[in-house]
Amino acid sequence: MSEKDDKDLQETTPDRKGIDRRDILQGMATLPVLGLFGYAVHKQVSYENAQVAQTLGTAQASNLKEVNVALLGAGAQGQVLLDAMLKCPNVRFRAVCDIWTDYNLKKVVNILKKYNFNVNGYEDYREMLDKEKDIEAVVIATPDFWHSQHAVDCMKAGKHVYCEKEMSNTLEGARRMVLTQRETGKLLQIGHQRRSNPRYRYCYNKLIKEAKLLGRVVTINGQWNRAVQPDLGYPKRYEIPADKLKKYGFKSMEQFRNWRWYKGLGGGPIVDLGSHQIDIYGWFLDARPVALIASGGHDYYPPETREWYDTAMVVYEYETPQGGARGFYQTQTTNSSLGYFERFMGDQGTLVISESDANYANAIYREVTAPPWDEWVQKGYVTAPKVVEVKEQKAVLDVRESVSPDEHKIPIEFVDLYHRPHLMNFFNSVRGLEKLNCPAEIGYETAVTVLKVNEAIEARQRLEFRPDEFEVS
Ligand SMILES: NC(=O)c1ccc[n+]([C@@H]2O[C@H](COP(=O)([O-])OP(=O)(O)OC[C@H]3O[C@@H](n4cnc5c(N)ncnc54)[C@H](O)[C@@H]3O)[C@@H](O)[C@H]2O)c1
């Protein structure tokens, strides 16, 4: 495989984009004039950074027990996870499995050999499980419709499993995973990596739960807007023969590369992109939705090659312990305006958070009617408010008009690979040092919440969730 082939492929592979982070500690720029407040913020930042370092395993790394690992599915995301795992201490790669043997399998085996791992490559995961008895954990990054079978068989073979989201493209498949996890007692982490992201954890634990800075959250909105993208391609000479594709559930190379758009293989953008963020809605609200309405369709791409809806807009209704709440979410694939974020709006404040620093400052805003946050600024929970220059008024404002709230930054610097904390949480759980941040039951709840969007779009009606839909028994 040449470098050019690789470039051709990666250029059509959105999730391989480099991670370019800017320093989010902009609030720190004001330190010299902040005096004691600034010192408190600085102290908190240092404290949190030490915590982050610990989460990431940079502290006490050499004492961590070695974990023998296999990668099942070495495509775009498998390679992103590989990058992150190579930076996790004491992870020993033993095997890689991928059906694209001349391309992704070969590439990843070669990378690992360069890192001095003596790995074996397999086309068939069952052969890998038969032969590689020392493997303790399997990291699965195959297309969604394979997750259930792969995860179930790995757990039955005695392996702990990290399985990418969406847990499964069907609820039946996801149920089997939960039941097998319980039967075997193996660990099953689902790849909603924000659950281990130190900034998300800080917002939930400190700002929402402890300081209660948002008050009662009544509204959420979030989005993942993505620019128009061509279908994913492949280097012609690495085409997989039709009979082999068929054996693994694909009708053509085009479908093999663009599986997420096909019914029966993936779930379209609402599942592919939305599941990460909708997962956060439930987590931060501490609630499951009771109903949803959704609209979506083939607004741009031809339904022949992109069977799932290219645009989806959904409103979830929640019953939280404090009362009703609604969460709007949209994903569309024709315009990248404002990228992706989640915005939690309470009667005391608003939190805007994103996995990416590219578009968002990760900030929290105090409602003008809420009590002052001086205590939280002094304790360093949030930075001092950004002083907004008042523009000269050209128009006469109505006295009843709402004034824009003050912006406080979240003092958590997260300069790492997005997936590393979640993988570290998994490996440390295998070592018996931590508990999984996204175990099977949570992955299942999110699958129930997200897969119903496509159902609601098709049904063109408001659908309700029964409480028992979220349980596996
Ligand atoms: N957590 C995240 O942020 C994130 C981001 C992107 C993708 N993902 C998830 O990762 C998974 C993989 O997505 P991707 O973008 O890498 O897809 P991809 O098509 O680039 O890679 C899938 C790989 O699996 C291999 N494969 C297919 N069927 C197989 C089988 N039966 N046995 C072994 N190998 C098989 C393919 O040859 C390919 O190399 C999906 O579940 C996706 O939802 C998660």
Ligand as a Chemical Component Dictionary entry (heavy atoms), coordinates in Angstrom:
data_LIG
# 
_chem_comp.id                   LIG 
_chem_comp.type                 NON-POLYMER 
_chem_comp.pdbx_formal_charge   0 
_chem_comp.three_letter_code    LIG 
# 
loop_
_chem_comp_atom.comp_id 
_chem_comp_atom.atom_id 
_chem_comp_atom.alt_atom_id 
_chem_comp_atom.type_symbol 
_chem_comp_atom.charge 
_chem_comp_atom.model_Cartn_x 
_chem_comp_atom.model_Cartn_y 
_chem_comp_atom.model_Cartn_z 
_chem_comp_atom.pdbx_ordinal 
LIG N1  N1  N 0  -16.521 7.170  19.087 1  
LIG C1  C1  C 0  -16.355 7.888  17.994 2  
LIG O1  O1  O 0  -16.107 9.092  18.061 3  
LIG C2  C2  C 0  -16.453 7.215  16.648 4  
LIG C3  C3  C 0  -16.032 7.912  15.504 5  
LIG C4  C4  C 0  -16.113 7.249  14.272 6  
LIG C5  C5  C 0  -16.618 5.944  14.214 7  
LIG N2  N2  N 1  -17.022 5.313  15.335 8  
LIG C6  C6  C 0  -17.542 3.933  15.288 9  
LIG O2  O2  O 0  -16.464 3.056  14.973 10 
LIG C7  C7  C 0  -16.941 1.960  14.202 11 
LIG C8  C8  C 0  -16.116 1.850  12.919 12 
LIG O3  O3  O 0  -16.306 3.010  12.135 13 
LIG P1  P1  P 0  -15.243 3.438  11.039 14 
LIG O4  O4  O 0  -15.507 4.840  10.705 15 
LIG O5  O5  O -1 -13.888 3.058  11.472 16 
LIG O6  O6  O 0  -15.657 2.484  9.813  17 
LIG P2  P2  P 0  -14.685 1.949  8.673  18 
LIG O7  O7  O 0  -15.567 1.448  7.599  19 
LIG O8  O8  O 0  -13.651 2.973  8.338  20 
LIG O9  O9  O 0  -13.910 0.747  9.370  21 
LIG C9  C9  C 0  -14.519 -0.481 9.665  22 
LIG C10 C10 C 0  -13.454 -1.568 9.548  23 
LIG O10 O10 O 0  -14.049 -2.794 9.964  24 
LIG C11 C11 C 0  -13.678 -3.801 9.045  25 
LIG N3  N3  N 0  -14.701 -4.850 9.071  26 
LIG C12 C12 C 0  -15.956 -4.820 8.540  27 
LIG N4  N4  N 0  -16.609 -5.947 8.848  28 
LIG C13 C13 C 0  -15.745 -6.717 9.562  29 
LIG C14 C14 C 0  -15.838 -7.998 10.157 30 
LIG N5  N5  N 0  -16.954 -8.733 10.079 31 
LIG N6  N6  N 0  -14.750 -8.491 10.804 32 
LIG C15 C15 C 0  -13.603 -7.767 10.901 33 
LIG N7  N7  N 0  -13.461 -6.538 10.354 34 
LIG C16 C16 C 0  -14.536 -6.014 9.709  35 
LIG C17 C17 C 0  -13.550 -3.088 7.709  36 
LIG O11 O11 O 0  -12.734 -3.796 6.821  37 
LIG C18 C18 C 0  -12.947 -1.752 8.118  38 
LIG O12 O12 O 0  -11.535 -1.799 8.111  39 
LIG C19 C19 C 0  -18.417 2.221  13.973 40 
LIG O13 O13 O 0  -19.170 1.520  14.916 41 
LIG C20 C20 C 0  -18.570 3.713  14.201 42 
LIG O14 O14 O 0  -19.855 4.075  14.635 43 
LIG C21 C21 C 0  -16.947 5.937  16.549 44 
# 
loop_
_chem_comp_bond.comp_id 
_chem_comp_bond.atom_id_1 
_chem_comp_bond.atom_id_2 
_chem_comp_bond.value_order 
_chem_comp_bond.pdbx_ordinal 
LIG N1  C1  SING 1  
LIG C1  O1  DOUB 2  
LIG C1  C2  SING 3  
LIG C2  C3  SING 4  
LIG C2  C21 DOUB 5  
LIG C3  C4  DOUB 6  
LIG C4  C5  SING 7  
LIG C5  N2  DOUB 8  
LIG N2  C6  SING 9  
LIG N2  C21 SING 10 
LIG C6  O2  SING 11 
LIG C6  C20 SING 12 
LIG O2  C7  SING 13 
LIG C7  C8  SING 14 
LIG C7  C19 SING 15 
LIG C8  O3  SING 16 
LIG O3  P1  SING 17 
LIG P1  O4  DOUB 18 
LIG P1  O5  SING 19 
LIG P1  O6  SING 20 
LIG O6  P2  SING 21 
LIG P2  O7  DOUB 22 
LIG P2  O8  SING 23 
LIG P2  O9  SING 24 
LIG O9  C9  SING 25 
LIG C9  C10 SING 26 
LIG C10 O10 SING 27 
LIG C10 C18 SING 28 
LIG O10 C11 SING 29 
LIG C11 N3  SING 30 
LIG C11 C17 SING 31 
LIG N3  C12 SING 32 
LIG N3  C16 SING 33 
LIG C12 N4  DOUB 34 
LIG N4  C13 SING 35 
LIG C13 C14 SING 36 
LIG C13 C16 DOUB 37 
LIG C14 N5  SING 38 
LIG C14 N6  DOUB 39 
LIG N6  C15 SING 40 
LIG C15 N7  DOUB 41 
LIG N7  C16 SING 42 
LIG C17 O11 SING 43 
LIG C17 C18 SING 44 
LIG C18 O12 SING 45 
LIG C19 O13 SING 46 
LIG C19 C20 SING 47 
LIG C20 O14 SING 48 
# 
